[in-house]
């Protein structure tokens, strides 16, 4: 991902023939780095050395620019998977890895910013994403004709998530090593053995719930899905109060600010994962068994709490310092424990590729948790745990 300081700005007063494309490229970079809510049209204009009024000759507003930016990034993947479909037995994984590394911010735009689109643009985005997944699913079935359509569909989504994991970290390797390790991880997903899903949909998360009586817990319970669906910036305290059945001003009896609600939710997610990790470490001394248990526990947490997972992925940047630093440090050190265990299992591996591998496995689980699937919960849990174990090479040699 290019940093803002590396954006190539044309000289002010010039009018390059590719100005529209320069604007799109700058918008992709800024939306990826800062988040949609933190980017103004004037920021994009400054990045390409034009005045805001000139920017509006090309785009009517920020939502239009976001729609074009996302469509531009997705178009690269439509082209790649269509090329793969014409040659399903070719080097599909390297093509996907190359495309992702050339457009490294696409996963962030896909998972974090698309919810800021207008309804019509959001529908078009979802249709494009489905076309990519369906085309890749067809490629997988060509390579593995014994798979059911539901199996190849899940593997397609998981492969795209593993590929797009590079959007969510700044790790890097010299080429061709980076492309090779990412292609290898995509290949593991595409070739993974997974169980056939049951036909029925069973989701205990949405049935038979008991009601929480604590007002503070009710506020958290209702704020989390709002933040996940709309983004922190688009949700007001009045929205949270209305969802909870109280006035917005009453929310302040339990939280000083809206940010405190977000911080409480993120801290709760981070602490749950740490508690599970400490529990695992306390009763096993075998790194392979311990990492397998961490993987199982992470899958359970992600599938039980998809909206909280969305917040952990996309909303941490809205916390003020030092809360943001603490949250990101907690996530970093949590992943470091996985890397440490994996290096004990595979002592000849290098640290950076190992961390890239762990990031890919966790991103795959995160993405599957927040993507609707027609899979029985138990089958989905088993499939994700199995794919993750293969990505981490947990099987005995």
Secondary structure, 3 states (H helix, E strand, C coil): CCCHHHCCCCCCCCCCCCHHHHHHHHHHHHHHHHCHHHCCHHHHHHHCCCCHHHHCCCCCCHHHHHHHHHHHHHHHHHHHHHHHHHCCCCCHHHHHHHHHHHCCCHHHHHHHHHHHCCHHHHHHHHHHHHHHHHHHHHHHHHHCCCCCHHHHHHHHHHHHHHHHHHHHCCCCCCCCHHHHHHHHHHHHHHCCCCCCCCCCCCCHHHCCCCCCCCHHHHHHHHHHHHHHHHCHHHCCHHHHHHHHCCCHHHHCCCCCCHHHHHHHHHHHHHHHHHHHHHHHHHHCCCHHHHHHHHHHHHHHHHHHCHHHHHHHHHCHHHCCCCHHHHHHHHHHHHHHHHHHHHHHHCCCCCHHHHHHHHHHHHHHHHHHHHCCCCCCHHHHHHHHHHHHHHHCCCCCC
